[in-house]
Amino acid sequence: MTNQSPVRVLFFAHETTWSGAPIQLLHLVGWLKRNGREVAVAVPKPEKAESGPISDELRRIGVEIFPVLDLSAPPDLAELGALCARFHVVVANTLVMWAAVRAAHEQGIPAVWYIHESLVAHHLITHFPEIKPALDLADVLITPTRRTAQLYATLTDRPIEVVPYGIPGVRVAPEKPGDSAHIRFLLLGTYEPRKGQDLYLQAIAQLGPATRPRTIFQMAGRILDRPFYERLAQQAAQMPNVELRDALGHEEALEASAAANVLVCSSRDETMPIAILEAMSLGKAIVTTNVGGVAEWLCDGVNSLLVPPENSLALAEALGRCIDEPGLIASLGGNARRTFSENFSIDRLGERFTGLIARVRKDQVR
């Protein structure tokens, strides 16, 4: 390759299901493609559980994909390195893609590590001891929040850039949120303890008997922890106004958000959930635990209701306020939409990423 050829960028995606990090990657890669960048994505092999509909969506928009990844086996660094050598810059999406960073480094290809994990990073580093030394091989780390950047600053001295998430404005046909007799609360997230659906149920149980009949509480997501899900299902079966739903496709999830009055996040650990950004774009009220970088953009009582993590009583009080205070849902939702417009555009994300890719490429050829 010559230095004058168009910069070719290879992304590595550890999974292509409809979940936060893959969705953000799809939006970013789509923007780069639409704006004339040469991009490709290495994805899981089709027979692997991590392979999902985002692979098909990438193909649909004309992005070249390489179905070569298999997280159930040790990575073939030689194979990954040979693939990396065909590109000018490699972007590893999530901590799990440490092998892509190492393979790129061994080939002399600049590596950008796009990191979405916050507190769960400690668990992953313990489970994958290769992650920590690989941090020092990346040319730059990108995190979506300052709080996440501070976490990684204790693990490596590599440059860290804070680039807030960006998504296209959600396009869903306007819908009336349910029937006017009920207020609909929706939690979207994989069924696992980290997402805190158990705290959501505890909070619902603490609402007064006069408020619960006026509400519908829904949750939906992929089942990552079967015993945890089954405990939730048993509890919810005793609560007539609670609905557990299976995983939704992305359009289905957006339609569910559009039909809800309030988006709830009861997580114990997050960076900045994409579901929250989509709800903000839709002008929905948000009730969320104060985790990760959420408080860098959400302000309690202004564009959301923030509650401490692991505090079901505080969560119940926030849910109760949405039920009992006329006008609060509309006020929070309107302010959330303005916050989204000012901070989370896909153009801003794409331009920042383009600049960082150009920078590491320039440093490499200097």
N, C-alpha and C positions, 0 to 999 in steps of 0.2 A: 504494500500500500504506500502511496505517496502522501506527503503532508497536505497536498492540495485537494485530495479526494474528499467527498462529503463525509462528515463524521458519522460513522455507523455505531449505534449504541445497542448493546445486548442487555436485556433485563433478565433476571432469574427470579421466577415466582415459585415458591415452595408449594403453593396450592392455588387452584383456580375455582374454588367454590364461591358462592355469594356470601362473602364475609368481608370484614372491614379492610384489611390490608390488600387483598386481591381487588376489591372494588376500587380502592384508591389507585392502584397500579393501572387498572383498566382506564380510568379517567385520564391519568397522566399520559399513558402511552397513546391513547386516542388523540389527545391534544397535540402531542409531538408529531403524530402521523398526519393530522390535518394541517399542520403548519410546516409540512415539507421535510421533516426530519426522517432519517433512515433508522428505523427501529425494528427490533425483533425480540422475541421473548422465549426463553427456555422454560418449559412447563413440565409437570409430572406426566409420566407415561399414561396412556388412556386407561389402562386396566387398574391403576392405582386409585385408592380412595380419595386422594388429594386432588385428583383430576375432576374438573367440573365445568359448568357451562361458560365460564369466562374464557376458556380455551376456544370454544366455538365462537364467542363474541369477538375475540381477537382476530380469528380467521375472517369473520364477516366484514370487519372494517379494513381488511387487507394487510394485517400485520403478519409477518412471517413468524411461525412458531416452530420450536424444536422440542418435541415431546421426549425428553431424555432423562428426566429426573426420577429417582426412586429413593425416597427417604428411608425405606425399610432395609436398605443395604448400604454398606460403606461406599462413599462416593468414589467414583473413578476419576481421580484428579487429572490423569493423562487425557481422558476423553473430554472432560470439561475444559482443560487447558487448550486442547486443539480447537474447540468451539470458540473459546474466548479470543484466540489468535486471529479469528476472522473479523474481529471488530476493533474499533478504536477505544471504546470505553465500555466498561461493564458496570451495571447497577444491580446490586444484590438486594432483593426486597425481603425484609425481615431478618432477624438474627439467625433463623434456621439455615439461611443460605450462606453460612460461613465458608463452605467449600468453594463457592463461586469466587469469593474474595481471594482465597488462597490460590486458586487456579489462575486467576487473572494476574495476581502478583508474580507468580512463577513464570508467566509468559511476558512480563514487562508491560502489561496492559493496565491503565489506570482503573482503579476500582472505587466506585461510590457505593457506600453502604446505607441504604434507606431503612432506618430502624423505627419500628412502630411499637416495640414492647417497652413497658415501664417496669413495675415491680416484678412481673413474671420473668424478667431477664435473669434474676438471680437463680430461679429454678432451672431455666434453660442452660445457663452457664455451668451449673452443677451436672446437668444431664448430658450436655455436650461440652466436654472440657476443651474441645478444639476452638470454641468460640472466642474465649478471652485472648489467646495469642493472635488470632486472626484480626482482632480489632486494630492491632498495631500495623497491619498490612494494608489497611484501607487508605486511600488518598484523602478521603473526606467522609465523615459520618454526617448523615442528615437525619434530624429528628423533627417531629411536628410541633413540639412544645418546649419551652424553656426548662420546665421541670424535668422532662425526659433528658434533655441535654445535660443538665446538672448531674444526673445519675451516671451517665457514661463518662463524664469528665473525671470521675473517680476511678475509672477502669482503664483509661488510655490517655495518652497525650496527643493523639491525632486530632486534626482540626474538626470541629463540630459546628455545623450550620443549622440554625433553627428555621425551618421552612413550614409555615402553617399549611394544613391540608387545604385542598381546593377541589370543589366538585361543580359540575354544571348545575344551574338552577333546576330544581326538580320540576319535570313536566308531567303533571297528572291532571286529568280532567277534573274540574272542580266537583266536589261531592259534598253533600250535606253530611256532617259528622253524626251518623247514627240517627236515632229518633230523639226528639227534643226532651223526652222524659228521662233520658239517661245520659250521664257523662261517661265517655269511654276513655279508659286509660290503657296504654299499650306499651309493653316492654318487648324489644327485639334483641335477641342475643342467643348465642349457643347455650345449651343447657349444661352448665358446669358451675361449680361453686364460685369461681371467680366472678361470674356475672350476677350473683346475688339474688336469684329468683326466690330463694328461701326467705330472704329479708323482705322481699316484696309481699309474699304471702303473710308473713308475720305482721307487717304493717296493715294489710287489709283486714286481718283478724282483729286488730286493735281499733278499727273504726267503730263508731257508735252504731247501734242497731238502726237508728233512723236514717243514717247516711248510706249504708251499704245497699239498700234496695234501689237507690237512685243511680247506681253506678254499674258499669260493666268493666271488669278488669281482664285484659288479655295479655298473653305472652306467646311468643313464637320463636322457633330457632331449631338448629340442628342439635341432635343429642350427642354430646361428646362424653358425658358421664352418665351411663345408663342407670346405676343405682341412685344417683342424685335425682335424675328425672323421675324415676318411679316413686321416690319419696314425695316429690312435688305433686305428682299426679294423685297420690293417695290423699294428700292434704286438700288439694283443690276439689276433689270429688265431694268433700263435705262443705264446700262453699259454692252455693248455686250461682253466684254472680262472677265466678272466675272461669276463664276459658284457657286451656292449654292447647296450642296449635303446633303442628309439625313445621319443619323448615319451609319457608316461603321463597319462591323465586324473587328476583329483585323487583320486578314490576308489581308482584303481589304485595311485597313488603311496602313499597311506596304507596300503593292503594290503601293498605291497612293504616299507614301513617296519615294519609289524607282523610280517612274516615274517623280517625281518633280525635279527641279533644286535647289529650295530654300525652306526651311521650315521656316514659319513665325509664330512668337508668338507675339501678340499685347496685351497681357493680362494686366489688372490693378493689379492683384494679383496672384501670383503663389508661390510655394515652389521651385520645380525643375521639370518641366514637363517631363513626360515619353516620350512624342512625340519628345522632343528635344533630349533625350538620344538615341532614336531609329534612329533619323535622323543623329546624330553623328556617330553611329555605321555604318550607310550606307555611310558615307563620304559626307554628304550633307552640303551645305552652310546654315547658320542659320542667320536669322534676328530676333532679339527679343528685347522686352522691358526689361529694367534692373530692374527686380522685384525679390522678394524673394532672394534665394541664387544663382541665375543665374550667377552673376559676380564672385562667388567663383571659378568658373571653366571656364567661357567664358570671353575672352579678346577681346575688340573691335579692329577690324582690323587684328586680328591674327587668331582666330578660329570662329569668328562670327562678326556680326555688332550689337552693342548694342545701343539702343536709349532710351531716358527717357520715362517713362510711361506717358500716356495722351498727347503725343506730336505727332500728326499726320503729321506735317511738317517734323520732324526729321525722322519719319518712311518712309515718301515719299522719302526723300533724300537717305535713306539706300536702298530702293527698286531700286531707280534710279541708284545707284552705281552698283548694281548687273547687271543691264541692259546695262550700258554704259562702264564699265571697263573690258576689255578682261582679262581673266585669274583670276579675283577675285573670282568667284564662285569655281573654282577648287582649288585655294589656301586655301580658308576658309574651304572647305570640307575636304581636306587632313589633315589640322591641327586639325579639329574637330574629325576626326577618331582617330588620335593619342591621343587626350585628352581622348576620350572614353576608349581606350585600357588601358591607364595608371590609370584610376580612377574608372571605373564603372563596373568592372567585377562582375558577379553573385557569383563567388567563394568568393571574398572578402566580399561581403554582407553576404553570408551565414555563413562564418567563424566568422565574427564579431557578428552576431546574436546568433550563437551557444554559443559563449563565454559569452554573456550577459545572456542568458537563464541559463547556468550552474552557473553563479555567483549568480543570484537571488535564484536559487534552493539551492545552498550551504548555502547562508545566512539564508534561511528558516529552514533548517534542522540542522544548527549548534547548 
